[in-house]
Amino acid sequence: MDNLLVVKDLTKNFGGLAAVSEVSFEVRRGEILGLIGPNGAGKTTLFNLISGLLASDRGSITLEGEELSKKPPYKRSAMGVGRTFQVVRPFDMTVLENVMVPIFAHYKTAKEARQKAHEILEMVKISHLAEKMPANLTLAQRKRIEVARALATKPKLLLLDEVLAGLNPSEVAENLPLIRQVRDSGVTILFIEHLMDAMMAISERVLVMDQGALIACGTPDEVTSDQCVITAYLGEEAPEC
Ligand SMILES: Nc1ncnc2c1ncn2[C@@H]1O[C@H](COP(=O)(O)OP(=O)(O)OP(=O)(O)O)[C@@H](O)[C@H]1O
């Protein structure tokens, strides 16, 4: 199996709180890997560690065998780590311009950048909104802008942080296939989502975190029948996990 990202013994403490504790896993090239866990489990902290917004206390993160831990976020981005954020805050400029901003760093000429931006907007199905201002769009559409902006950095690995949160059921049904579409374009995906049904429908494997630790990893069927996972979601102590 070809591993794109390998995380080993990754640890981050905030004072006395172990937000991420000795976490180890790999992301296989080309897969859709879900990341779930109750509130405060450490999921976003893990994304911040992988993308370089936080420094780890211990452990390693390698992308295609190259250590990322000491590299600043912009270097990780150039190496192929892209991400979206839970809170979507597009710039106060058109949808197309929002995608052009990150793209400029990755393409030589304005013409090339503009062409690529249009291709990305097509892929996430908002090319018809290219000249609109994000403030006038729905949350579902703004979430697509966020994905488009992340794709503009040419990621090999895309970290998606709750791209379905806050959407109504029909918007979820519309936006969910986007994740598979992006993967099918050659991008490996690690994504955080609280919507369990959607997550299980689209993930090939799922990681489960609780209280900073990785408590399960497997296919959707394996993790949903795992007693440690059930216990974590019920908020009970499970000393054997
Ligand atoms: N910068 C910080 N300083 C101190 N504590 C923090 C910081 N960031 C996160 N935490 C704490 O670390 C723990 C993990 O938080 P994190 O946001 O990673 O969880 P999460 O699984 O993403 O939760 P949610 O699903 O609610 O977004 C929480 O207890 C949180 O309060």
The ligand as an SDF file (V2000), in Angstrom:
LIG
                    3D

 31 33  0  0  0  0  0  0  0  0999 V2000
   -5.2440   26.9180   21.2100 N   0  0  0  0  0  0  0  0  0  0  0  0
   -5.7370   26.1940   22.2030 C   0  0  0  0  0  0  0  0  0  0  0  0
   -5.4200   26.4530   23.4850 N   0  0  0  0  0  0  0  0  0  0  0  0
   -5.8880   25.6850   24.4950 C   0  0  0  0  0  0  0  0  0  0  0  0
   -6.6900   24.6170   24.3200 N   0  0  0  0  0  0  0  0  0  0  0  0
   -7.0450   24.3120   23.0530 C   0  0  0  0  0  0  0  0  0  0  0  0
   -6.5760   25.0700   21.9300 C   0  0  0  0  0  0  0  0  0  0  0  0
   -7.0960   24.5190   20.7980 N   0  0  0  0  0  0  0  0  0  0  0  0
   -7.8300   23.4720   21.1880 C   0  0  0  0  0  0  0  0  0  0  0  0
   -7.8060   23.3540   22.5330 N   0  0  0  0  0  0  0  0  0  0  0  0
   -8.4580   22.2930   23.3100 C   0  0  0  0  0  0  0  0  0  0  0  0
   -7.9710   21.0600   22.7990 O   0  0  0  0  0  0  0  0  0  0  0  0
   -9.0240   20.0840   22.7950 C   0  0  0  0  0  0  0  0  0  0  0  0
   -9.1960   19.5620   21.3820 C   0  0  0  0  0  0  0  0  0  0  0  0
   -9.7830   20.6150   20.5950 O   0  0  0  0  0  0  0  0  0  0  0  0
  -10.0920   20.4360   19.0570 P   0  0  0  0  0  0  0  0  0  0  0  0
  -10.6450   21.7380   18.5850 O   0  0  0  0  0  0  0  0  0  0  0  0
   -8.9160   19.8940   18.3710 O   0  0  0  0  0  0  0  0  0  0  0  0
  -11.2450   19.3420   19.1050 O   0  0  0  0  0  0  0  0  0  0  0  0
  -12.2120   18.8530   17.9380 P   0  0  0  0  0  0  0  0  0  0  0  0
  -12.2270   17.3720   17.9920 O   0  0  0  0  0  0  0  0  0  0  0  0
  -11.8280   19.4860   16.6590 O   0  0  0  0  0  0  0  0  0  0  0  0
  -13.6100   19.4260   18.4540 O   0  0  0  0  0  0  0  0  0  0  0  0
  -14.8990   19.9320   17.6060 P   0  0  0  0  0  0  0  0  0  0  0  0
  -15.4870   18.7230   16.9870 O   0  0  0  0  0  0  0  0  0  0  0  0
  -15.7780   20.5190   18.6780 O   0  0  0  0  0  0  0  0  0  0  0  0
  -14.4090   20.9500   16.6130 O   0  0  0  0  0  0  0  0  0  0  0  0
  -10.2630   20.7700   23.3620 C   0  0  0  0  0  0  0  0  0  0  0  0
  -10.3420   20.4720   24.7360 O   0  0  0  0  0  0  0  0  0  0  0  0
   -9.9750   22.2480   23.1270 C   0  0  0  0  0  0  0  0  0  0  0  0
  -10.6270   23.0530   24.1070 O   0  0  0  0  0  0  0  0  0  0  0  0
  1  2  1  0
  2  3  1  0
  2  7  2  0
  3  4  2  0
  4  5  1  0
  5  6  2  0
  6  7  1  0
  6 10  1  0
  7  8  1  0
  8  9  2  0
  9 10  1  0
 10 11  1  0
 11 12  1  0
 11 30  1  0
 12 13  1  0
 13 14  1  0
 13 28  1  0
 14 15  1  0
 15 16  1  0
 16 17  2  0
 16 18  1  0
 16 19  1  0
 19 20  1  0
 20 21  2  0
 20 22  1  0
 20 23  1  0
 23 24  1  0
 24 25  2  0
 24 26  1  0
 24 27  1  0
 28 29  1  0
 28 30  1  0
 30 31  1  0
M  END
$$$$
